């Protein structure tokens, strides 16, 4: 075999189908061979390590361009690279992409600012469904749709949602649906404010289980009826997941995304931590069995894939106002891969599951497959090398995101990404990203 640009040798390659000892050969940024390779070229010794596809995190907010005091692409993607994430899909609510010109300007702005490859999402706006075909053809990865007004982005009524989904179905575009019913959240807010409530407990009363379930059930039905493709974002509990599964079994082209906070954080923590647990939908798990059921749903595919929903704010920003006014969201790029690896050590998942839910299915869902999310000839050489024996503790002081904290501070985890490779180049080692920002824009399936 001719000389290769890189050989990752001696590791155990993990796919959703299983594991095998194999070398991975790279040329021109792509995988050209997987097997026992006897070829010249620089090597990374992966003996004793697992070789996984790089993480594909498809729900990320980096506030760039715009007011980047909360986060920007250099810091957010540094966190991604160090954690083993090689591809993200990003959208910011501060300067939402609504036109092709806006998408092109954002791509130009981000040149040289990303450690990871990135796709970009557009925002769906009520009354602007006619923008869908051009944006999809220009390469957006998906359309973010709210069913309740959040972050200053207007919510879609059922009628507006149906119009958007029908327009999307015509071009086979995919949407990411934030499901909370506007009438229920709006009426709850009015009642709680009239009562003078500003205690931390307002969060779960305001963004209630019923609000999420009603919106998700309606959205899932409309996805099926219109023939559109969609994902329900950040599914928080078993009941919502089972409604989505029922519609999927009736033919809906519908994925169900979940995030670590819906497994590991408890609903009652908001009373102690306040704004540091302000995200929406809020944490729903109350007892250990709730968590057990969520892991089961992820293992079995009812919950189809994992994302971070990385939406950071600093500790100072989280304390600047009352529970009504401070930013929603949690940082997550630093910790999501680590939590998945730890789930294997705890018997919740297998490494094959980790590849499926954080690489393969996200890449397939948003048109990045077969180039991203797999270790196979022809794919980009995006790799996460994992030491399964390593242990560490997640700590605020180690967070690379501008947030500077994690809701999982103090949590001991097993397994660690020790090297991250993007298109055949080392971009992070032992938790430290390299200085080079070589991430590229990756167009969605509409191009």
ZALUMVEX-859498 format. One record per residue (C-alpha): residue in three letters; residue number from 1; x, y, z. Coordinates in nm, 3 decimals. Layout:
REM ZALUMVEX-859498
<"Ala"; NUM; <X; Y; Z>>
...
END
This chain:
REM ZALUMVEX-859498
<"Unk"; 1; <0.000; 0.000; 0.000>>
<"Unk"; 2; <0.122; 0.349; -0.083>>
<"Unk"; 3; <0.220; 0.586; 0.193>>
<"Unk"; 4; <-0.065; 0.717; 0.405>>
<"Unk"; 5; <-0.109; 1.056; 0.567>>
<"Unk"; 6; <-0.195; 0.892; 0.901>>
<"Unk"; 7; <-0.237; 0.545; 1.047>>
<"Unk"; 8; <-0.421; 0.502; 1.377>>
<"Unk"; 9; <-0.281; 0.166; 1.476>>
<"Unk"; 10; <-0.348; -0.099; 1.735>>
<"Unk"; 11; <-0.684; 0.024; 1.862>>
<"Unk"; 12; <-1.025; -0.140; 1.889>>
<"Unk"; 13; <-1.260; 0.015; 1.633>>
<"Unk"; 14; <-1.617; 0.050; 1.755>>
<"Unk"; 15; <-1.922; 0.064; 1.527>>
<"Unk"; 16; <-2.290; 0.018; 1.613>>
<"Unk"; 17; <-2.252; -0.343; 1.497>>
<"Unk"; 18; <-1.959; -0.434; 1.721>>
<"Unk"; 19; <-1.587; -0.400; 1.790>>
<"Unk"; 20; <-1.272; -0.532; 1.630>>
<"Unk"; 21; <-0.901; -0.474; 1.651>>
<"Unk"; 22; <-0.811; -0.274; 1.338>>
<"Unk"; 23; <-0.588; 0.001; 1.207>>
<"Unk"; 24; <-0.744; 0.305; 1.039>>
<"Unk"; 25; <-0.562; 0.446; 0.735>>
<"Unk"; 26; <-0.613; 0.806; 0.626>>
<"Unk"; 27; <-0.530; 0.990; 0.307>>
<"Unk"; 28; <-0.655; 1.333; 0.201>>
<"Unk"; 29; <-0.866; 1.366; 0.515>>
<"Unk"; 30; <-1.068; 1.053; 0.439>>
<"Unk"; 31; <-1.054; 0.697; 0.565>>
<"Unk"; 32; <-0.906; 0.480; 0.291>>
<"Unk"; 33; <-0.856; 0.152; 0.478>>
<"Unk"; 34; <-0.968; -0.025; 0.795>>
<"Unk"; 35; <-0.786; -0.345; 0.886>>
<"Unk"; 36; <-0.437; -0.477; 0.945>>
<"Unk"; 37; <-0.234; -0.213; 0.763>>
<"Unk"; 38; <0.128; -0.257; 0.660>>
<"Unk"; 39; <0.198; 0.079; 0.502>>
<"Unk"; 40; <0.438; 0.368; 0.558>>
<"Unk"; 41; <0.319; 0.691; 0.713>>
<"Unk"; 42; <0.295; 0.873; 1.047>>
<"Unk"; 43; <0.120; 0.676; 1.318>>
<"Unk"; 44; <-0.086; 0.733; 1.629>>
<"Unk"; 45; <-0.043; 0.439; 1.863>>
<"Unk"; 46; <-0.391; 0.347; 1.982>>
<"Unk"; 47; <-0.295; 0.030; 2.170>>
<"Unk"; 48; <-0.525; -0.010; 2.468>>
<"Unk"; 49; <-0.768; 0.248; 2.330>>
<"Unk"; 50; <-1.109; 0.237; 2.169>>
<"Unk"; 51; <-1.144; 0.415; 1.835>>
<"Unk"; 52; <-1.489; 0.570; 1.796>>
<"Unk"; 53; <-1.624; 0.804; 1.529>>
<"Unk"; 54; <-1.603; 1.164; 1.645>>
<"Unk"; 55; <-1.914; 1.289; 1.819>>
<"Unk"; 56; <-2.180; 1.458; 1.605>>
<"Unk"; 57; <-2.365; 1.704; 1.828>>
<"Unk"; 58; <-2.660; 1.842; 1.636>>
<"Unk"; 59; <-2.811; 2.090; 1.883>>
<"Unk"; 60; <-2.565; 2.364; 1.978>>
<"Unk"; 61; <-2.594; 2.740; 2.044>>
<"Unk"; 62; <-2.272; 2.946; 2.021>>
<"Unk"; 63; <-2.412; 3.305; 1.997>>
<"Unk"; 64; <-2.174; 3.387; 1.711>>
<"Unk"; 65; <-2.208; 3.627; 1.533>>
<"Unk"; 66; <-2.374; 3.855; 1.783>>
<"Unk"; 67; <-2.319; 3.927; 2.149>>
<"Unk"; 68; <-2.058; 3.663; 2.230>>
<"Unk"; 69; <-2.023; 3.731; 2.602>>
<"Unk"; 70; <-2.200; 3.401; 2.667>>
<"Unk"; 71; <-2.016; 3.196; 2.403>>
<"Unk"; 72; <-1.850; 3.212; 2.064>>
<"Unk"; 73; <-1.727; 2.962; 1.806>>
<"Unk"; 74; <-1.361; 2.956; 1.917>>
<"Unk"; 75; <-1.445; 2.875; 2.279>>
<"Unk"; 76; <-1.746; 2.651; 2.216>>
<"Unk"; 77; <-1.575; 2.440; 1.953>>
<"Unk"; 78; <-1.260; 2.417; 2.167>>
<"Unk"; 79; <-1.482; 2.250; 2.426>>
<"Unk"; 80; <-1.624; 2.025; 2.156>>
<"Unk"; 81; <-1.284; 1.918; 2.023>>
<"Unk"; 82; <-1.143; 1.846; 2.368>>
<"Unk"; 83; <-1.450; 1.634; 2.447>>
<"Unk"; 84; <-1.425; 1.425; 2.127>>
<"Unk"; 85; <-1.690; 1.606; 1.921>>
<"Unk"; 86; <-1.577; 1.664; 1.562>>
<"Unk"; 87; <-1.899; 1.796; 1.405>>
<"Unk"; 88; <-2.170; 2.024; 1.542>>
<"Unk"; 89; <-2.486; 2.179; 1.403>>
<"Unk"; 90; <-2.530; 2.528; 1.543>>
<"Unk"; 91; <-2.797; 2.795; 1.554>>
<"Unk"; 92; <-2.814; 3.108; 1.763>>
<"Unk"; 93; <-3.137; 3.275; 1.867>>
<"Unk"; 94; <-2.970; 3.615; 1.900>>
<"Unk"; 95; <-2.913; 3.653; 1.525>>
<"Unk"; 96; <-3.132; 3.384; 1.370>>
<"Unk"; 97; <-3.070; 3.280; 1.009>>
<"Unk"; 98; <-3.387; 3.353; 0.812>>
<"Unk"; 99; <-3.257; 3.423; 0.461>>
<"Unk"; 100; <-2.998; 3.284; 0.222>>
<"Unk"; 101; <-2.804; 3.609; 0.252>>
<"Unk"; 102; <-2.798; 3.568; 0.628>>
<"Unk"; 103; <-2.671; 3.212; 0.596>>
<"Unk"; 104; <-2.396; 3.315; 0.355>>
<"Unk"; 105; <-2.287; 3.603; 0.580>>
<"Unk"; 106; <-2.267; 3.368; 0.879>>
<"Unk"; 107; <-2.061; 3.112; 0.690>>
<"Unk"; 108; <-1.819; 3.388; 0.587>>
<"Unk"; 109; <-1.798; 3.523; 0.943>>
<"Unk"; 110; <-1.713; 3.179; 1.082>>
<"Unk"; 111; <-1.423; 3.111; 0.848>>
<"Unk"; 112; <-1.124; 3.024; 1.067>>
<"Unk"; 113; <-1.323; 3.042; 1.393>>
<"Unk"; 114; <-1.411; 2.675; 1.449>>
<"Unk"; 115; <-1.211; 2.382; 1.585>>
<"Unk"; 116; <-1.481; 2.141; 1.465>>
<"Unk"; 117; <-1.665; 2.098; 1.137>>
<"Unk"; 118; <-2.005; 2.261; 1.154>>
<"Unk"; 119; <-2.345; 2.268; 0.993>>
<"Unk"; 120; <-2.581; 2.560; 1.042>>
<"Unk"; 121; <-2.955; 2.566; 1.102>>
<"Unk"; 122; <-3.210; 2.828; 1.002>>
<"Unk"; 123; <-3.500; 2.950; 1.212>>
<"Unk"; 124; <-3.854; 2.899; 1.094>>
<"Unk"; 125; <-4.068; 3.210; 1.138>>
<"Unk"; 126; <-4.448; 3.210; 1.137>>
<"Unk"; 127; <-4.565; 3.344; 0.804>>
<"Unk"; 128; <-4.232; 3.281; 0.629>>
<"Unk"; 129; <-4.276; 2.924; 0.507>>
<"Unk"; 130; <-4.196; 3.041; 0.155>>
<"Unk"; 131; <-3.833; 3.086; 0.266>>
<"Unk"; 132; <-3.790; 2.711; 0.320>>
<"Unk"; 133; <-3.697; 2.593; -0.033>>
<"Unk"; 134; <-3.421; 2.847; -0.092>>
<"Unk"; 135; <-3.265; 2.803; 0.252>>
<"Unk"; 136; <-3.275; 2.425; 0.218>>
<"Unk"; 137; <-3.111; 2.442; -0.124>>
<"Unk"; 138; <-2.844; 2.675; 0.020>>
<"Unk"; 139; <-2.735; 2.408; 0.267>>
<"Unk"; 140; <-2.899; 2.461; 0.606>>
<"Unk"; 141; <-2.899; 2.143; 0.814>>
<"Unk"; 142; <-3.249; 2.189; 0.955>>
<"Unk"; 143; <-3.513; 2.447; 1.048>>
<"Unk"; 144; <-3.556; 2.523; 1.418>>
<"Unk"; 145; <-3.925; 2.562; 1.500>>
<"Unk"; 146; <-4.066; 2.684; 1.831>>
<"Unk"; 147; <-4.423; 2.611; 1.934>>
<"Unk"; 148; <-4.404; 2.874; 2.208>>
<"Unk"; 149; <-4.229; 3.209; 2.207>>
<"Unk"; 150; <-3.882; 3.159; 2.360>>
<"Unk"; 151; <-3.554; 3.352; 2.341>>
<"Unk"; 152; <-3.742; 3.623; 2.151>>
<"Unk"; 153; <-3.828; 3.383; 1.869>>
<"Unk"; 154; <-4.203; 3.367; 1.800>>
<"Unk"; 155; <-4.389; 3.043; 1.852>>
<"Unk"; 156; <-4.585; 2.859; 1.585>>
<"Unk"; 157; <-4.952; 2.785; 1.638>>
<"Unk"; 158; <-5.073; 2.447; 1.515>>
<"Unk"; 159; <-5.185; 2.614; 1.192>>
<"Unk"; 160; <-4.851; 2.787; 1.137>>
<"Unk"; 161; <-4.665; 2.466; 1.219>>
<"Unk"; 162; <-4.869; 2.273; 0.968>>
<"Unk"; 163; <-4.794; 2.534; 0.701>>
<"Unk"; 164; <-4.421; 2.512; 0.773>>
<"Unk"; 165; <-4.419; 2.133; 0.773>>
<"Unk"; 166; <-4.615; 2.116; 0.448>>
<"Unk"; 167; <-4.364; 2.351; 0.282>>
<"Unk"; 168; <-4.078; 2.144; 0.423>>
<"Unk"; 169; <-4.227; 1.818; 0.296>>
<"Unk"; 170; <-4.225; 1.951; -0.061>>
<"Unk"; 171; <-3.843; 1.973; -0.057>>
<"Unk"; 172; <-3.784; 1.696; 0.201>>
<"Unk"; 173; <-3.633; 1.942; 0.448>>
<"Unk"; 174; <-3.598; 1.845; 0.814>>
<"Unk"; 175; <-3.709; 2.048; 1.116>>
<"Unk"; 176; <-3.610; 2.047; 1.483>>
<"Unk"; 177; <-3.921; 2.113; 1.692>>
<"Unk"; 178; <-3.913; 2.275; 2.036>>
<"Unk"; 179; <-4.240; 2.151; 2.182>>
<"Unk"; 180; <-4.417; 2.348; 2.454>>
<"Unk"; 181; <-4.774; 2.464; 2.401>>
<"Unk"; 182; <-4.794; 2.845; 2.389>>
<"Unk"; 183; <-5.144; 2.870; 2.532>>
<"Unk"; 184; <-5.044; 2.665; 2.837>>
<"Unk"; 185; <-4.710; 2.836; 2.902>>
<"Unk"; 186; <-4.862; 3.182; 2.846>>
<"Unk"; 187; <-5.158; 3.123; 3.077>>
<"Unk"; 188; <-4.938; 2.966; 3.345>>
<"Unk"; 189; <-4.704; 3.265; 3.333>>
<"Unk"; 190; <-4.995; 3.506; 3.375>>
<"Unk"; 191; <-5.133; 3.319; 3.675>>
<"Unk"; 192; <-4.794; 3.278; 3.845>>
<"Unk"; 193; <-4.704; 3.645; 3.800>>
<"Unk"; 194; <-5.047; 3.754; 3.925>>
<"Unk"; 195; <-4.977; 3.551; 4.238>>
<"Unk"; 196; <-4.647; 3.735; 4.281>>
<"Unk"; 197; <-4.446; 3.417; 4.237>>
<"Unk"; 198; <-4.074; 3.462; 4.176>>
<"Unk"; 199; <-3.945; 3.161; 4.368>>
<"Unk"; 200; <-3.738; 2.906; 4.180>>
<"Unk"; 201; <-4.028; 2.660; 4.176>>
<"Unk"; 202; <-4.213; 2.866; 3.917>>
<"Unk"; 203; <-4.004; 2.702; 3.645>>
<"Unk"; 204; <-4.174; 2.363; 3.652>>
<"Unk"; 205; <-4.519; 2.517; 3.698>>
<"Unk"; 206; <-4.459; 2.757; 3.408>>
<"Unk"; 207; <-4.301; 2.512; 3.161>>
<"Unk"; 208; <-4.517; 2.221; 3.266>>
<"Unk"; 209; <-4.526; 1.857; 3.164>>
<"Unk"; 210; <-4.867; 1.914; 3.005>>
<"Unk"; 211; <-4.733; 2.200; 2.792>>
<"Unk"; 212; <-4.460; 1.978; 2.651>>
<"Unk"; 213; <-4.682; 1.676; 2.598>>
<"Unk"; 214; <-4.963; 1.868; 2.427>>
<"Unk"; 215; <-4.725; 2.038; 2.185>>
<"Unk"; 216; <-4.529; 1.720; 2.112>>
<"Unk"; 217; <-4.843; 1.517; 2.045>>
<"Unk"; 218; <-4.983; 1.780; 1.807>>
<"Unk"; 219; <-4.648; 1.825; 1.633>>
<"Unk"; 220; <-4.601; 1.451; 1.587>>
<"Unk"; 221; <-4.947; 1.415; 1.435>>
<"Unk"; 222; <-4.881; 1.703; 1.195>>
<"Unk"; 223; <-4.544; 1.558; 1.093>>
<"Unk"; 224; <-4.722; 1.237; 0.995>>
<"Unk"; 225; <-5.012; 1.410; 0.823>>
<"Unk"; 226; <-4.789; 1.636; 0.614>>
<"Unk"; 227; <-4.529; 1.373; 0.531>>
<"Unk"; 228; <-4.253; 1.601; 0.661>>
<"Unk"; 229; <-3.931; 1.497; 0.835>>
<"Unk"; 230; <-3.871; 1.626; 1.187>>
<"Unk"; 231; <-3.707; 1.574; 1.522>>
<"Unk"; 232; <-3.868; 1.664; 1.852>>
<"Unk"; 233; <-3.594; 1.837; 2.051>>
<"Unk"; 234; <-3.492; 1.763; 2.411>>
<"Unk"; 235; <-3.758; 1.507; 2.497>>
<"Unk"; 236; <-3.773; 1.530; 2.875>>
<"Unk"; 237; <-3.967; 1.224; 2.989>>
<"Unk"; 238; <-4.101; 0.881; 2.909>>
<"Unk"; 239; <-4.459; 0.987; 2.837>>
<"Unk"; 240; <-4.359; 1.227; 2.560>>
<"Unk"; 241; <-4.121; 0.969; 2.413>>
<"Unk"; 242; <-4.397; 0.709; 2.395>>
<"Unk"; 243; <-4.635; 0.949; 2.216>>
<"Unk"; 244; <-4.365; 1.010; 1.957>>
<"Unk"; 245; <-4.301; 0.639; 1.917>>
<"Unk"; 246; <-4.670; 0.578; 1.855>>
<"Unk"; 247; <-4.674; 0.831; 1.571>>
<"Unk"; 248; <-4.350; 0.688; 1.431>>
<"Unk"; 249; <-4.513; 0.344; 1.427>>
<"Unk"; 250; <-4.800; 0.497; 1.229>>
<"Unk"; 251; <-4.553; 0.619; 0.967>>
<"Unk"; 252; <-4.430; 0.956; 1.091>>
<"Unk"; 253; <-4.072; 1.035; 0.988>>
<"Unk"; 254; <-3.991; 1.152; 1.335>>
<"Unk"; 255; <-3.681; 1.138; 1.553>>
<"Unk"; 256; <-3.667; 1.195; 1.928>>
<"Unk"; 257; <-3.366; 1.383; 2.063>>
<"Unk"; 258; <-3.263; 1.372; 2.429>>
<"Unk"; 259; <-2.997; 1.545; 2.641>>
<"Unk"; 260; <-2.799; 1.440; 2.951>>
<"Unk"; 261; <-2.989; 1.674; 3.183>>
<"Unk"; 262; <-3.304; 1.464; 3.140>>
<"Unk"; 263; <-3.126; 1.162; 3.281>>
<"Unk"; 264; <-2.899; 1.294; 3.555>>
<"Unk"; 265; <-3.063; 1.609; 3.695>>
<"Unk"; 266; <-3.370; 1.593; 3.915>>
<"Unk"; 267; <-3.679; 1.812; 3.898>>
<"Unk"; 268; <-3.648; 1.926; 4.258>>
<"Unk"; 269; <-3.292; 2.057; 4.209>>
<"Unk"; 270; <-3.433; 2.383; 4.079>>
<"Unk"; 271; <-3.539; 2.472; 4.434>>
<"Unk"; 272; <-3.175; 2.461; 4.546>>
<"Unk"; 273; <-2.987; 2.572; 4.235>>
<"Unk"; 274; <-3.235; 2.817; 4.085>>
<"Unk"; 275; <-3.120; 2.967; 3.756>>
<"Unk"; 276; <-2.846; 2.705; 3.726>>
<"Unk"; 277; <-3.129; 2.463; 3.656>>
<"Unk"; 278; <-3.325; 2.699; 3.433>>
<"Unk"; 279; <-3.357; 2.523; 3.100>>
<"Unk"; 280; <-3.663; 2.427; 2.907>>
<"Unk"; 281; <-3.829; 2.188; 2.912>>
<"Unk"; 282; <-3.710; 2.159; 3.272>>
<"Unk"; 283; <-3.569; 1.844; 3.431>>
<"Unk"; 284; <-3.848; 1.592; 3.485>>
<"Unk"; 285; <-3.685; 1.296; 3.662>>
<"Unk"; 286; <-3.800; 1.277; 4.022>>
<"Unk"; 287; <-3.684; 0.933; 4.129>>
<"Unk"; 288; <-3.420; 0.686; 4.014>>
<"Unk"; 289; <-3.674; 0.482; 3.820>>
<"Unk"; 290; <-3.745; 0.785; 3.599>>
<"Unk"; 291; <-3.377; 0.788; 3.504>>
<"Unk"; 292; <-3.378; 0.410; 3.454>>
<"Unk"; 293; <-3.663; 0.438; 3.209>>
<"Unk"; 294; <-3.491; 0.713; 3.009>>
<"Unk"; 295; <-3.177; 0.501; 2.967>>
<"Unk"; 296; <-3.397; 0.210; 2.858>>
<"Unk"; 297; <-3.568; 0.425; 2.596>>
<"Unk"; 298; <-3.231; 0.540; 2.464>>
<"Unk"; 299; <-3.093; 0.185; 2.448>>
<"Unk"; 300; <-3.397; 0.060; 2.259>>
<"Unk"; 301; <-3.417; 0.347; 2.009>>
<"Unk"; 302; <-3.742; 0.504; 2.130>>
<"Unk"; 303; <-3.520; 0.802; 2.206>>
<"Unk"; 304; <-3.323; 0.808; 1.883>>
<"Unk"; 305; <-3.015; 1.014; 1.962>>
<"Unk"; 306; <-2.832; 1.240; 2.208>>
<"Unk"; 307; <-2.732; 1.604; 2.184>>
<"Unk"; 308; <-2.602; 1.856; 2.435>>
<"Unk"; 309; <-2.843; 2.146; 2.363>>
<"Unk"; 310; <-2.536; 2.353; 2.459>>
<"Unk"; 311; <-2.681; 2.693; 2.557>>
<"Unk"; 312; <-2.428; 2.847; 2.797>>
<"Unk"; 313; <-2.434; 3.144; 3.029>>
<"Unk"; 314; <-2.169; 3.237; 3.281>>
<"Unk"; 315; <-2.235; 3.212; 3.655>>
<"Unk"; 316; <-2.249; 3.590; 3.666>>
<"Unk"; 317; <-2.509; 3.601; 3.388>>
<"Unk"; 318; <-2.713; 3.331; 3.559>>
<"Unk"; 319; <-2.729; 3.545; 3.873>>
<"Unk"; 320; <-2.818; 3.868; 3.691>>
<"Unk"; 321; <-3.194; 3.881; 3.745>>
<"Unk"; 322; <-3.477; 3.676; 3.889>>
<"Unk"; 323; <-3.594; 3.333; 3.776>>
<"Unk"; 324; <-3.819; 3.492; 3.514>>
<"Unk"; 325; <-3.554; 3.704; 3.344>>
<"Unk"; 326; <-3.224; 3.514; 3.350>>
<"Unk"; 327; <-3.121; 3.318; 3.043>>
<"Unk"; 328; <-3.251; 2.970; 2.977>>
<"Unk"; 329; <-3.000; 2.695; 2.908>>
<"Unk"; 330; <-2.706; 2.488; 3.027>>
<"Unk"; 331; <-2.352; 2.434; 2.898>>
<"Unk"; 332; <-2.309; 2.083; 2.763>>
<"Unk"; 333; <-2.040; 2.042; 2.497>>
<"Unk"; 334; <-1.772; 1.984; 2.761>>
<"Unk"; 335; <-1.961; 1.701; 2.927>>
<"Unk"; 336; <-2.201; 1.513; 2.697>>
<"Unk"; 337; <-1.952; 1.267; 2.547>>
<"Unk"; 338; <-1.804; 1.207; 2.893>>
<"Unk"; 339; <-2.147; 1.126; 3.036>>
<"Unk"; 340; <-2.217; 0.880; 2.756>>
<"Unk"; 341; <-1.885; 0.702; 2.809>>
<"Unk"; 342; <-1.954; 0.687; 3.181>>
<"Unk"; 343; <-2.297; 0.537; 3.108>>
<"Unk"; 344; <-2.117; 0.237; 2.962>>
<"Unk"; 345; <-1.916; 0.186; 3.281>>
<"Unk"; 346; <-2.240; 0.209; 3.479>>
<"Unk"; 347; <-2.412; -0.054; 3.264>>
<"Unk"; 348; <-2.660; 0.188; 3.108>>
<"Unk"; 349; <-2.530; 0.165; 2.750>>
<"Unk"; 350; <-2.271; -0.018; 2.541>>
<"Unk"; 351; <-1.996; 0.154; 2.344>>
<"Unk"; 352; <-2.188; 0.046; 2.035>>
<"Unk"; 353; <-2.486; 0.242; 2.167>>
<"Unk"; 354; <-2.268; 0.549; 2.220>>
<"Unk"; 355; <-2.159; 0.540; 1.855>>
<"Unk"; 356; <-2.518; 0.497; 1.744>>
<"Unk"; 357; <-2.674; 0.777; 1.950>>
<"Unk"; 358; <-2.396; 1.038; 1.933>>
<"Unk"; 359; <-2.245; 0.977; 1.588>>
<"Unk"; 360; <-2.438; 0.760; 1.346>>
<"Unk"; 361; <-2.802; 0.855; 1.402>>
<"Unk"; 362; <-2.737; 1.232; 1.433>>
<"Unk"; 363; <-2.536; 1.223; 1.108>>
<"Unk"; 364; <-2.807; 1.024; 0.932>>
<"Unk"; 365; <-3.089; 1.242; 1.063>>
<"Unk"; 366; <-2.943; 1.566; 0.929>>
<"Unk"; 367; <-2.789; 1.458; 0.599>>
<"Unk"; 368; <-2.425; 1.438; 0.713>>
<"Unk"; 369; <-2.409; 1.061; 0.652>>
<"Unk"; 370; <-2.217; 0.878; 0.508>>
<"Unk"; 371; <-1.935; 1.133; 0.529>>
<"Unk"; 372; <-1.976; 1.190; 0.904>>
<"Unk"; 373; <-2.060; 0.963; 1.195>>
<"Unk"; 374; <-1.888; 0.639; 1.093>>
<"Unk"; 375; <-1.554; 0.464; 1.062>>
<"Unk"; 376; <-1.554; 0.322; 0.710>>
<"Unk"; 377; <-1.376; 0.370; 0.380>>
<"Unk"; 378; <-1.483; 0.699; 0.223>>
<"Unk"; 379; <-1.587; 0.869; 0.545>>
<"Unk"; 380; <-1.408; 1.170; 0.687>>
<"Unk"; 381; <-1.131; 1.061; 0.926>>
<"Unk"; 382; <-1.307; 1.203; 1.232>>
<"Unk"; 383; <-1.207; 0.994; 1.533>>
<"Unk"; 384; <-1.229; 0.997; 1.911>>
<"Unk"; 385; <-0.968; 0.781; 2.083>>
<"Unk"; 386; <-1.099; 0.665; 2.420>>
<"Unk"; 387; <-0.916; 0.524; 2.719>>
<"Unk"; 388; <-1.187; 0.307; 2.879>>
<"Unk"; 389; <-0.986; 0.264; 3.200>>
<"Unk"; 390; <-0.939; 0.635; 3.275>>
<"Unk"; 391; <-1.133; 0.800; 3.554>>
<"Unk"; 392; <-1.176; 1.167; 3.633>>
<"Unk"; 393; <-1.410; 1.414; 3.796>>
<"Unk"; 394; <-1.602; 1.673; 3.597>>
<"Unk"; 395; <-1.511; 2.013; 3.741>>
<"Unk"; 396; <-1.608; 2.372; 3.675>>
<"Unk"; 397; <-1.244; 2.477; 3.648>>
<"Unk"; 398; <-1.187; 2.239; 3.356>>
<"Unk"; 399; <-1.472; 2.373; 3.142>>
<"Unk"; 400; <-1.348; 2.529; 2.816>>
<"Unk"; 401; <-1.680; 2.689; 2.727>>
<"Unk"; 402; <-1.710; 3.054; 2.822>>
<"Unk"; 403; <-1.975; 2.940; 3.070>>
<"Unk"; 404; <-1.699; 2.828; 3.306>>
<"Unk"; 405; <-1.921; 2.579; 3.489>>
<"Unk"; 406; <-2.108; 2.254; 3.444>>
<"Unk"; 407; <-2.424; 2.128; 3.614>>
<"Unk"; 408; <-2.232; 1.802; 3.662>>
<"Unk"; 409; <-1.953; 1.958; 3.870>>
<"Unk"; 410; <-1.811; 1.697; 4.108>>
<"Unk"; 411; <-1.944; 1.397; 3.917>>
<"Unk"; 412; <-1.694; 1.113; 3.882>>
<"Unk"; 413; <-1.687; 0.958; 3.533>>
<"Unk"; 414; <-1.519; 0.656; 3.376>>
<"Unk"; 415; <-1.368; 0.659; 3.027>>
<"Unk"; 416; <-1.199; 0.955; 2.863>>
<"Unk"; 417; <-1.135; 1.084; 2.513>>
<"Unk"; 418; <-0.756; 1.123; 2.500>>
<"Unk"; 419; <-0.716; 1.226; 2.134>>
<"Unk"; 420; <-0.953; 1.383; 1.882>>
<"Unk"; 421; <-0.885; 1.366; 1.509>>
<"Unk"; 422; <-1.065; 1.579; 1.249>>
<"Unk"; 423; <-1.021; 1.481; 0.885>>
<"Unk"; 424; <-0.695; 1.311; 0.974>>
<"Unk"; 425; <-0.546; 1.594; 1.182>>
<"Unk"; 426; <-0.504; 1.588; 1.559>>
<"Unk"; 427; <-0.721; 1.869; 1.701>>
<"Unk"; 428; <-0.713; 1.785; 2.075>>
<"Unk"; 429; <-0.511; 1.574; 2.314>>
<"Unk"; 430; <-0.564; 1.499; 2.684>>
<"Unk"; 431; <-0.839; 1.758; 2.713>>
<"Unk"; 432; <-0.646; 2.037; 2.538>>
<"Unk"; 433; <-0.738; 2.157; 2.188>>
<"Unk"; 434; <-0.464; 2.251; 1.945>>
<"Unk"; 435; <-0.430; 2.614; 1.838>>
<"Unk"; 436; <-0.539; 2.546; 1.480>>
<"Unk"; 437; <-0.901; 2.613; 1.394>>
<"Unk"; 438; <-0.951; 2.410; 1.080>>
<"Unk"; 439; <-1.322; 2.337; 1.108>>
<"Unk"; 440; <-1.522; 2.377; 0.788>>
<"Unk"; 441; <-1.884; 2.440; 0.702>>
<"Unk"; 442; <-2.067; 2.120; 0.611>>
<"Unk"; 443; <-2.373; 2.171; 0.392>>
<"Unk"; 444; <-2.695; 1.990; 0.464>>
<"Unk"; 445; <-2.874; 1.740; 0.244>>
<"Unk"; 446; <-3.056; 1.999; 0.034>>
<"Unk"; 447; <-2.746; 2.100; -0.160>>
END
